[in-house]
Amino acid sequence: MRIRFKATHVVLALLCVMYFITYVDRVNIGTAASDIQKELGLSNTELGLVFSAFAYPYLLFQVIGGWVGDRFGPRSTLFWCGMIWAAATIMTGFVHGLAALFVARFALGFGEGATFPTATRAMQYWTPAGRRGFAQGLTHSFARLGNAITPPVVAMLMLWLTWRGAFVVLGMVSLLWGIAWVWYFRNEPREHASVTAEELATLPPRPQGERPKVPWGPLLQRMWPVTLTYFCYGWCLWLYLNWLPLFFKNNYGLDIKNSALFASGVFFAGVIGDSIGGVISDRILERSGNVRLARLSVTVTGFAGALLSLLPILFVHDITVVALCLSVGFFCAELVIGPMWSIPMDIAPKYSGTASGIMNTGSAFAAIVSPLVAGFVIDATGNWYLPFLMSMGLLLLGGFSAFLMHPERPFEEAEGMVTPAKAVAAR
C-alpha cells in the first residue's frame, strides 16, 4: 500500500529542511573558526567582525526581503535566495584573506536575509491558523538541529577535506534544496495538484481583490515592542552560535573534536525548546482563546528561565556544570521562538512577511553587535565568561519588553479577517 503524504505536510517539511540548511551555513564558520583564524592570522576582534559580516545585509533585507516575499511570492523568492546563499557558502571555501572572507559572509547574509520572513508568508496560507505556533516552533527546531549537528559534521568534513572543502560540500547541499523547492511549492495552495479539498478547508482564506499597500507607520508602531524583545533574544542567540565552539576550545583547552561535541550538546537543547514552546503556546490558545496569554506566557517564561540558568556560571567554572547551565539556558531561550514568530501572523495577517521582517531586524541587529562586543571583550580581558554574563542583562530587558506586545489586537480584525482566536473558537 502506497503512503500518500499531504501537500501541506510536504511543504512544511521542505521549510524545515530550509531552516536546517540555513543555520548550518550560518554557524559552520563557528566550528571552522579556529583553523580559519590560524591560517588567515585573525585576532578575536577581527573574527568577531567576520561573524558580524553576515548580519549587515541580513538586517537590511529583513523588511525589504519580507516585502519581496509578499510581492513576488515565496516560490521564486526562496529559490533565488537559496541560489545566492549556496554560492556564498561555496565561495567561502576559496577565500585567502580577511576582506574576501568578510565579503563571502556578507553575501551569505544577502542570500538568507529574506528567507525567514518569506517562509512566514508561505506558512501564512499553508498552515491552519490554530497551528501557527506549532509550525513556527517545528521549523525553528530544525534550525537548532542544524546548530547541533553542524559542529561535529563540520569537524568531520574538516578532517576529511579541510575547512575549505567543508564549505564547498555544504554549499552544494543548499543548491539541491533550492531546486526541490521551486519544483514542488506553489504560492497558492489551491493551484497545487496534490492538495485535497479537505486540506483546503483547514487553511485560512486568501484576501480578495488588489493587494493593499503596507501601512508602514501603524505597522512599525505595533511591531517595535516585538522587535525589541526579539533583539534581546537575538543577542544571546548569536553569542551562542558564533562563539560557543571557541569558548569550549580556548577556555578549557579542548581539541576541535571535543569542543564541537560540547557545543553540539548545548545546541541540541535548543531543538527541544523550539518544538515545546510552539506546542505549549498553541495548546494555551486552543484552551483559552486568549492570544496574548498564549504568546506572552511562554515568551516571558523562556526569558526568565534563560536568565536564571546562567547565574551558576558566576560561581562555578567546572566544564560539566557550565555545559549543563548553557544547555538549560539555550533550551529556555528557544522556548520563545514559536510564540514570537506567530505574533507577526497574529498582528498582521495581510502583511505577515513584512511584519515578521520588521521583527527579525531585532535579531539581525543583534547579530551585528553581539559578536563584535564579544570579540572585543575577550581580546581586552581574556575572559571568555564575560560575554555570557553580559547577556543576562539583555534577557532581563527582553522579559520586561514582552509585556509591551499585543498580539491580540490584529490590524484586520475590523475588516473581518480570521484571527487565531476566532479560528480556534470556530472549530
C-alpha positions as CSV (number, residue, x, y, z in Angstrom):
1,M,0.0,0.0,0.0
2,R,1.5,3.3,-1.1
3,I,1.7,6.0,1.5
4,R,0.4,9.4,0.4
5,F,1.8,12.5,2.1
6,K,-0.4,15.6,2.4
7,A,0.8,18.5,0.4
8,T,0.7,20.8,3.4
9,H,3.0,18.4,5.3
10,V,5.4,18.2,2.4
11,V,5.6,22.0,2.2
12,L,6.2,22.2,6.0
13,A,8.9,19.5,5.6
14,L,10.6,21.5,2.8
15,L,10.6,24.6,5.1
16,C,12.0,22.6,7.9
17,V,14.9,21.4,5.7
18,M,15.4,25.1,4.6
19,Y,15.7,26.3,8.2
20,F,18.1,23.4,8.9
21,I,20.3,24.2,6.0
22,T,20.4,28.0,6.5
23,Y,21.6,27.5,10.1
24,V,24.2,25.0,9.1
25,D,25.5,27.6,6.6
26,R,25.3,30.3,9.3
27,V,27.1,28.5,12.1
28,N,29.6,26.4,10.2
29,I,32.1,29.2,10.5
30,G,32.0,28.9,14.3
31,T,33.4,25.4,14.2
32,A,35.9,26.2,11.4
33,A,36.9,29.4,13.1
34,S,40.0,28.0,14.9
35,D,41.6,26.8,11.6
36,I,40.5,29.9,9.7
37,Q,41.8,32.2,12.4
38,K,45.2,30.4,12.4
39,E,45.6,30.2,8.6
40,L,44.5,33.8,7.9
41,G,46.1,35.3,11.1
42,L,43.0,36.8,12.6
43,S,42.5,38.3,16.1
44,N,39.4,37.6,18.1
45,T,38.2,41.2,17.2
46,E,38.7,40.5,13.5
47,L,37.0,37.2,13.9
48,G,34.1,39.0,15.5
49,L,34.0,41.3,12.5
50,V,33.8,38.3,10.2
51,F,31.0,36.8,12.3
52,S,29.0,40.1,12.1
53,A,29.5,40.4,8.3
54,F,26.6,38.1,7.7
55,A,24.3,40.4,9.7
56,Y,24.7,43.7,7.8
57,P,22.7,42.6,4.7
58,Y,20.6,40.3,6.8
59,L,19.4,43.3,8.8
60,L,18.8,45.3,5.6
61,F,16.9,42.6,3.9
62,Q,14.6,41.7,6.8
63,V,12.0,44.3,5.8
64,I,12.9,44.5,2.1
65,G,13.0,40.7,1.9
66,G,9.7,40.4,3.6
67,W,8.2,42.9,1.2
68,V,9.7,40.9,-1.8
69,G,8.2,37.7,-0.4
70,D,4.8,39.4,-0.1
71,R,5.2,41.0,-3.6
72,F,6.6,38.1,-5.7
73,G,5.6,35.1,-3.6
74,P,7.6,32.6,-1.6
75,R,8.2,30.2,-4.6
76,S,10.6,32.4,-6.6
77,T,11.9,34.4,-3.7
78,L,13.1,31.4,-1.7
79,F,14.5,29.8,-4.8
80,W,16.7,32.8,-5.7
81,C,17.7,33.2,-2.0
82,G,18.8,29.6,-2.0
83,M,21.0,30.1,-5.1
84,I,22.7,33.2,-3.5
85,W,23.4,31.7,-0.1
86,A,24.6,28.4,-1.7
87,A,27.1,30.4,-3.9
88,A,28.3,32.4,-0.9
89,T,28.9,29.2,1.1
90,I,30.9,27.7,-1.7
91,M,32.8,31.0,-2.2
92,T,33.9,30.9,1.5
93,G,36.0,27.8,0.7
94,F,38.1,29.9,-1.7
95,V,39.0,33.0,0.4
96,H,42.6,33.9,1.3
97,G,42.2,37.0,3.4
98,L,40.1,38.9,5.9
99,A,38.5,41.1,3.2
100,A,37.5,38.1,1.0
101,L,36.1,36.3,4.0
102,F,34.1,39.3,5.0
103,V,32.6,39.6,1.5
104,A,31.7,35.9,1.4
105,R,29.9,36.1,4.7
106,F,28.3,39.4,3.6
107,A,26.9,37.6,0.5
108,L,25.6,34.8,2.7
109,G,23.6,37.4,4.7
110,F,22.3,38.9,1.5
111,G,21.0,35.5,0.4
112,E,19.5,34.5,3.7
113,G,18.1,37.9,4.6
114,A,14.6,37.3,3.1
115,T,14.3,33.6,4.0
116,F,12.5,33.6,7.3
117,P,10.1,36.5,6.6
118,T,9.2,34.8,3.2
119,A,8.9,31.4,4.9
120,T,6.4,33.0,7.3
121,R,4.5,34.3,4.3
122,A,4.4,30.7,2.9
123,M,3.2,29.3,6.3
124,Q,0.5,32.1,6.4
125,Y,-1.5,30.3,3.7
126,W,-0.2,26.7,4.0
127,T,-0.8,26.3,7.8
128,P,-4.1,26.3,9.7
129,A,-4.4,29.4,11.9
130,G,-4.5,27.3,15.1
131,R,-1.3,25.5,14.2
132,R,0.9,28.5,13.6
133,G,2.8,28.2,16.9
134,F,3.5,24.5,16.1
135,A,4.7,25.2,12.6
136,Q,7.0,28.0,13.7
137,G,8.3,26.0,16.6
138,L,8.9,23.0,14.4
139,T,10.7,24.8,11.6
140,H,12.9,26.7,14.1
141,S,13.6,23.4,15.9
142,F,15.1,22.2,12.7
143,A,17.2,25.4,12.6
144,R,18.5,24.5,16.1
145,L,19.0,20.9,14.9
146,G,21.2,22.4,12.2
147,N,23.1,24.2,15.0
148,A,23.5,21.0,16.9
149,I,24.7,18.8,14.0
150,T,26.9,21.4,12.4
151,P,29.9,21.3,14.9
152,P,30.6,17.5,14.6
153,V,29.7,17.4,10.9
154,V,32.0,20.3,10.0
155,A,34.7,18.9,12.2
156,M,34.5,15.6,10.4
157,L,34.5,17.3,7.0
158,M,37.5,19.4,8.0
159,L,39.4,16.3,8.9
160,W,38.5,14.7,5.6
161,L,38.5,17.7,3.2
162,T,40.0,20.6,5.2
163,W,37.8,23.6,6.2
164,R,37.8,24.8,2.6
165,G,36.3,21.6,1.2
166,A,33.7,21.6,4.0
167,F,32.2,24.9,2.8
168,V,32.1,23.7,-0.8
169,V,30.2,20.5,0.2
170,L,27.7,22.4,2.4
171,G,27.1,24.9,-0.4
172,M,26.2,22.1,-2.9
173,V,23.6,20.8,-0.5
174,S,21.9,24.2,-0.5
175,L,21.8,24.2,-4.3
176,L,19.9,20.9,-4.2
177,W,17.3,22.3,-1.8
178,G,16.6,25.3,-4.0
179,I,15.8,23.0,-6.9
180,A,13.5,20.8,-4.9
181,W,11.6,23.9,-3.5
182,V,10.9,25.5,-6.9
183,W,9.8,22.2,-8.3
184,Y,7.3,21.3,-5.6
185,F,6.0,24.5,-4.0
186,R,3.2,26.8,-5.3
187,N,2.3,30.2,-3.9
188,E,-1.4,29.3,-4.0
189,P,-2.4,26.0,-2.2
190,R,-5.4,25.6,-4.5
191,E,-3.1,25.6,-7.5
192,H,-1.1,22.6,-6.2
193,A,-2.0,19.3,-7.9
194,S,-1.7,17.3,-4.7
195,V,-3.8,19.5,-2.4
196,T,-7.1,17.9,-1.4
197,A,-10.4,19.7,-0.7
198,E,-10.1,18.5,2.9
199,E,-6.7,20.3,3.3
200,L,-8.0,23.5,1.7
201,A,-10.9,23.6,4.1
202,T,-8.5,23.9,7.0
203,L,-6.4,26.7,5.5
204,P,-7.1,30.4,6.1
205,P,-8.8,32.2,3.2
206,R,-6.9,34.4,0.9
207,P,-7.9,38.1,0.8
208,Q,-9.7,39.1,-2.4
209,G,-9.0,42.0,-4.7
210,E,-6.0,44.2,-5.1
211,R,-3.1,43.7,-2.6
212,P,-3.3,46.5,-0.1
213,K,-0.4,48.8,0.5
214,V,1.6,48.2,3.6
215,P,0.6,50.7,6.3
216,W,4.2,51.3,7.4
217,G,3.6,53.8,10.2
218,P,0.9,51.9,12.1
219,L,2.7,48.6,11.4
220,L,6.0,49.9,12.8
221,Q,4.3,51.3,15.8
222,R,2.7,48.0,16.6
223,M,5.8,45.9,15.9
224,W,8.5,47.9,17.7
225,P,8.0,46.1,21.1
226,V,8.1,42.8,19.3
227,T,11.4,43.9,17.6
228,L,12.9,45.0,20.9
229,T,12.0,41.7,22.5
230,Y,13.4,39.7,19.7
231,F,16.7,41.8,19.8
232,C,17.2,40.7,23.4
233,Y,16.7,37.1,22.4
234,G,18.9,37.5,19.3
235,W,21.8,38.9,21.4
236,C,22.0,35.7,23.3
237,L,21.4,33.5,20.2
238,W,24.2,34.9,18.2
239,L,26.6,34.8,21.1
240,Y,25.9,31.1,21.4
241,L,26.0,30.4,17.6
242,N,29.3,32.3,16.9
243,W,31.4,31.8,20.0
244,L,30.3,28.6,21.7
245,P,32.8,26.2,20.0
246,L,35.7,28.6,20.6
247,F,34.5,29.1,24.2
248,F,34.9,25.4,24.9
249,K,38.1,25.1,22.8
250,N,40.0,28.1,24.2
251,N,38.7,28.3,27.7
252,Y,39.1,24.6,28.5
253,G,41.9,23.7,26.2
254,L,39.9,21.2,24.2
255,D,40.7,20.0,20.7
256,I,38.3,20.8,17.8
257,K,36.6,17.4,18.1
258,N,35.7,17.7,21.8
259,S,34.8,21.3,21.6
260,A,32.4,20.5,18.8
261,L,30.8,17.8,20.8
262,F,30.3,20.1,23.8
263,A,28.8,22.8,21.6
264,S,26.6,20.3,19.8
265,G,25.2,19.1,23.2
266,V,24.2,22.7,24.1
267,F,22.6,23.2,20.7
268,F,20.5,20.0,20.9
269,A,18.8,21.5,24.0
270,G,17.5,24.3,21.7
271,V,15.9,21.8,19.3
272,I,13.7,20.6,22.1
273,G,13.0,24.1,23.3
274,D,11.8,25.2,19.9
275,S,9.4,22.4,19.5
276,I,7.9,22.5,23.0
277,G,7.5,26.3,23.0
278,G,5.3,26.3,19.9
279,V,3.2,23.4,21.1
280,I,2.6,24.9,24.5
281,S,1.6,28.2,23.0
282,D,-0.9,26.6,20.7
283,R,-2.3,24.5,23.5
284,I,-2.9,27.6,25.7
285,L,-4.5,29.3,22.7
286,E,-6.8,26.4,22.0
287,R,-7.9,26.1,25.6
288,S,-8.3,29.8,26.5
289,G,-8.8,31.5,23.1
290,N,-6.5,34.2,24.6
291,V,-3.8,35.1,22.1
292,R,-1.9,37.4,24.4
293,L,-1.8,34.8,27.2
294,A,-0.7,32.1,24.7
295,R,2.2,34.1,23.3
296,L,3.4,36.1,26.3
297,S,3.3,33.3,29.0
298,V,5.7,31.1,27.0
299,T,7.9,34.1,26.0
300,V,8.3,35.5,29.5
301,T,8.9,32.1,31.0
302,G,11.6,31.5,28.4
303,F,13.5,34.7,29.1
304,A,13.3,34.1,32.9
305,G,14.5,30.5,32.6
306,A,17.4,31.5,30.4
307,L,18.5,34.2,32.8
308,L,18.3,32.0,35.9
309,S,20.2,29.2,34.2
310,L,23.2,31.4,33.6
311,L,23.5,32.5,37.2
312,P,25.5,29.4,38.4
313,I,28.4,30.2,36.0
314,L,29.1,33.3,38.1
315,F,30.4,30.9,40.8
316,V,31.2,27.5,39.2
317,H,33.6,27.0,36.3
318,D,33.6,23.3,36.1
319,I,33.1,22.3,32.4
320,T,30.3,19.9,33.0
321,V,28.3,22.3,35.2
322,V,28.9,25.1,32.8
323,A,27.8,23.0,29.8
324,L,24.6,22.0,31.6
325,C,23.9,25.6,32.6
326,L,24.4,26.8,29.0
327,S,22.2,23.9,27.7
328,V,19.3,24.7,30.1
329,G,19.7,28.4,29.2
330,F,19.6,27.7,25.5
331,F,16.6,25.4,25.9
332,C,14.7,28.2,27.8
333,A,15.7,30.9,25.3
334,E,14.4,28.8,22.4
335,L,11.0,28.4,24.1
336,V,10.2,31.9,22.8
337,I,10.7,31.1,19.1
338,G,7.3,29.5,18.4
339,P,5.2,32.2,20.0
340,M,7.4,35.1,18.8
341,W,7.2,34.1,15.1
342,S,3.5,33.6,15.5
343,I,3.0,37.1,16.7
344,P,3.6,38.8,13.2
345,M,0.9,36.5,11.8
346,D,-1.4,37.3,14.8
347,I,-1.0,41.1,14.4
348,A,-0.8,41.5,10.6
349,P,-2.2,38.5,8.6
350,K,-2.2,40.5,5.4
351,Y,1.4,41.7,5.8
352,S,2.9,38.8,7.7
353,G,6.0,38.7,5.6
354,T,6.7,42.4,6.1
355,A,5.8,42.2,9.8
356,S,8.0,39.2,10.5
357,G,10.8,41.0,8.7
358,I,10.4,44.0,11.0
359,M,10.5,41.7,14.0
360,N,13.6,39.9,12.7
361,T,15.5,43.1,12.3
362,G,15.9,42.9,16.1
363,S,17.8,39.6,15.8
364,A,19.7,40.8,12.7
365,F,20.9,43.9,14.5
366,A,21.9,41.8,17.5
367,A,23.9,39.6,15.1
368,I,26.0,42.6,14.2
369,V,26.5,43.9,17.7
370,S,26.8,40.8,19.8
371,P,29.7,39.1,18.0
372,L,31.7,42.4,17.8
373,V,31.2,43.1,21.5
374,A,32.1,39.6,22.5
375,G,35.3,39.6,20.4
376,F,36.4,42.9,21.8
377,V,35.7,41.9,25.4
378,I,37.6,38.7,25.0
379,D,40.6,40.4,23.5
380,A,40.5,43.2,26.1
381,T,40.1,41.0,29.2
382,G,41.0,37.5,28.2
383,N,37.8,36.4,30.0
384,W,35.5,34.0,28.0
385,Y,32.7,34.1,30.6
386,L,32.1,37.9,30.4
387,P,30.1,37.9,27.1
388,F,27.7,35.2,28.5
389,L,27.3,37.2,31.8
390,M,26.6,40.4,29.8
391,S,23.7,38.6,28.0
392,M,21.9,38.3,31.4
393,G,21.0,42.0,31.3
394,L,19.6,41.6,27.8
395,L,17.5,38.6,28.9
396,L,16.1,40.7,31.8
397,L,15.2,43.5,29.4
398,G,13.5,41.0,27.0
399,G,11.3,39.6,29.7
400,F,10.0,43.1,30.6
401,S,9.6,44.3,27.0
402,A,7.5,41.3,26.2
403,F,4.6,42.8,28.2
404,L,4.5,45.7,25.7
405,M,3.5,43.3,22.9
406,H,-0.2,43.0,22.0
407,P,-0.8,40.0,19.5
408,E,-4.5,40.0,20.5
409,R,-5.1,43.2,18.5
410,P,-4.8,42.4,14.8
411,F,-5.0,45.1,12.1
412,E,-7.6,43.2,10.1
413,E,-10.0,42.4,12.9
414,A,-12.3,45.2,11.9
415,E,-12.2,44.1,8.3
416,G,-13.4,40.6,9.1
417,M,-10.1,38.8,8.7
418,V,-9.7,35.5,10.5
419,T,-7.6,35.8,13.7
420,P,-6.1,32.8,15.6
421,A,-8.6,33.2,18.4
422,K,-11.6,33.3,16.0
423,A,-10.3,30.3,14.1
424,V,-9.9,28.2,17.2
425,A,-13.3,29.3,18.5
426,A,-15.0,28.4,15.2
427,R,-13.8,24.8,15.3
